[in-house]
């Protein structure tokens, strides 16, 4: 069993050439084509909530995990309608204390973009999508004392659940940075999975709290996208 979990950030018009982190913004047209390709080739796009039975081996099928980091407003504006069109679900990992704010953690690197407001998150939830956690402040866990890291992980779950009235079972390490103790903190906080930025598909027996993902970038073309999903292309580059 090999399951690709795709990692997106922003679905929006990419910033000008030469802009830092430009590759993290996928154009809406590109995203729409990618989701159409998945549907064409018989794949079902699933949130982490819906994907877990396949990861655990209790279900089988042609599935792809769909995840969005940070909780940008443009995910609701541009990605959600496409997901709904194809009957897909996805997980968006939110920074719990920054609803309705901007990506302040990127200040000085890229232009600030609005994050999802409470109303946006409610729209996401009500559309059948999954809410995940990305800490309270998009923290660099490996740079924090243990008690602060533990609070970032646990508090974000509680804050999102209280704000949205839904269970939050899935976590994503900001920047992909984590150590073994953070993996344990995530498990102890009551999450069921945690995703990383380590390249590759998820294979049977993988640690549910250190799941690989496959980044989809601005420049990912249709052939590359197909290779990332349907072959061991990313496994060889992990």
N, C-alpha and C positions, 0 to 999 in steps of 0.2 A: 504494500500500500504506500503510495506517495501522493500527498495532497499539497498543492500550492496554496499558500495564504498570501494574497497580494496586499502590498502596502502602498497606500496613497496618502497624500497630505492635502494640498489644495486642488480643487477643480475650478479653474478660472483662466482668464486670459493671461498668458505668461508675461512676466515683466520684461523690460528691454534687455537685449543682448548685453552680456557682461555683468548683469546683476548677480550678486551673491545668492547662492541657493536657488537659482532660477529653475534648476532641474526638478525641484519639488512641486512645481505647479504644472499640472496636466491640463491642456486645453479641453473645454467642454466637448468639442467635436471629437477629439481623440478618445476621450473617455466613453462617449456614446458608441464609437466604432468598436472599442475594446469589449464593451458589454454585449454588443450585437454579435461579435465573433464568438464569445463564450456561448451564447444562445445557439448560434449557427452550428457549432461543433458539439452540441448536446450537453454542455456543462450547466450546472445549477450554481449560481453565485449565492453564498451563504454567509451569514454572520457567524461570529464565534459561538454564539449560543446554539445556532442550528447546525454548525459544523461538527461539534464535539462528538456526537454519536458515530460519525464517520472516522474521526481521529481515534476514537476508542475501539473501533471495529465492530460496533453493534449494528451499524448500517453500512451498506455499500452503494456506490454509485459514482458518477462523474461529477465531482463537486470541486469548487474553488472557494476558498475563504476570501472575503472582501473586508478590508479594514481601512479606516481613515484615522490618522493621528492628529491630535490637537483640537479638533472641533471647530473648524472654520465655518463661517456662515455660508460660504460658497458651496460647501458640501450639501447643504439643504437646498440651495438655489439651483445648482447645476447637476449634482449627482443623484439626489433623491428622485426626481421625476424619471430619470433613466432606469434606476433600480426598480421603481414601481412598474414601469412599462414592461420589463422583462420578468417580473415576478421574483426578483432577487431580494435577499436581505443582506444587511451589512452591519458591522460594528463600528461605531465612531467613539474614539477614546477622548474623553473630555477632561479638561483641566478645571477641576471643580470650583475653585475660588475665583475663576476668571470668566464666568458666563457674562456675555454682553460686553466684554472688554476687547482687547486686542492682543496679538502675540508679542507681548512685552519682552519675553525671554530672547527674542531675536533683535531687540533694539540695537540699532547701529549696523546691523547686517543686511536687513531687508526692510522694505516698506511695511509699516504696520497694517494688518488686515483685521477686519472685525471677526470676532468669534461668535459662535451661536449664542443667542439670548435664551432665556428660560422658555420663551414662546417657541423658538426654533427647536429647542430640545424636545419640547412637548410634541411638536409636529413630527419630529423624527421618530419618537417613541410611538405615537399614535399611528404612524404608517407601518408599524410592525418591525421597525429596525431595533437594533440592540445598542444599549448604552454601556460603554466601557470606561475605565478609569485610567488617567494619565498623570496621576498625583494631583495635589492641591494647587501647585504653582509651576508645574513643568520643571521640577527640581532635578538637579544632577545628584542622584542618590549616592554615588560613590564619593562625593565631596562633603557629605553631611555626617555628623555624629549619628550613631545608631538610633538614638531615641528620636531624633528629628526625621530620619529616613523612615522609621516605623510610623510616625505620625503622618507623614506625607502619603504613605501607602494606605493606611487605615482610614484616615480622616476623609480622603477623597471619595472612598466608597460610601461612607456614611453621608457625606454632604450631597452626593449625587442621588442617593436613594431617597433622602429626605426631600430634596427639591422636586424630584420627578415621580416619586411614589412607585418606583419599580426596582427590581433587584438588579444589582450590578455585580456580575460574577467574573468579569474579564478585565485584565490589567495589561498595560503596555509600558515598558521601561522608557522614560524620556531619554532621547539621544541613543537609546540602546545600551546605556551604561548600567551595569549591575554586577554585583559580586554574589558569591554563594549565600551570604547572609541575607541579601535582599530577596533572593528567590524564596528563602524560608519565611521572611516577613510577609511576602505576598500570600503564601500558603496559609500562614497563621491568621491573616486578616480575613480569610474566608473566601478568597477568590478561587476559581476553578482552573483558570489558565493565565499565562502571561506570555506576551509576544515580545520578540527581540528584533534587532536589525541584522542578525546573522543571516547570510544568504543561503537559500536552499529550500527544498520542499520538506514537509513534515513526513517522517517515516514512522512505521509502526514501532511502538516502544519509546517514542520520544518523550522527554521530560515535559509534562504539560505546563510547567512554569518557566520554560526556556525554549519556546517554539520559534523555529526559523520562519522567515518571511521572504517575499520576493518583491523588491521595490519596482514600481512602475514610474518611470521618469518622464519628463516633458518630451524627450527625444526618442522614447521607445516607439519604434514603428510596428506595423502589423506583423511582420515576419518575426521580429524579436519578441513581441508579445506572445505569439503562438509558441515560440520555442521555450519561453519562460514557463508557460502553463503546461505544455504537452510533452516536454522532453526533460532530460536531466541536465539541461544547460546550466541552470543555477546551482545545482548540486556540485558541479565540477568547479565552480568559482567560489564556493563557500570558504 
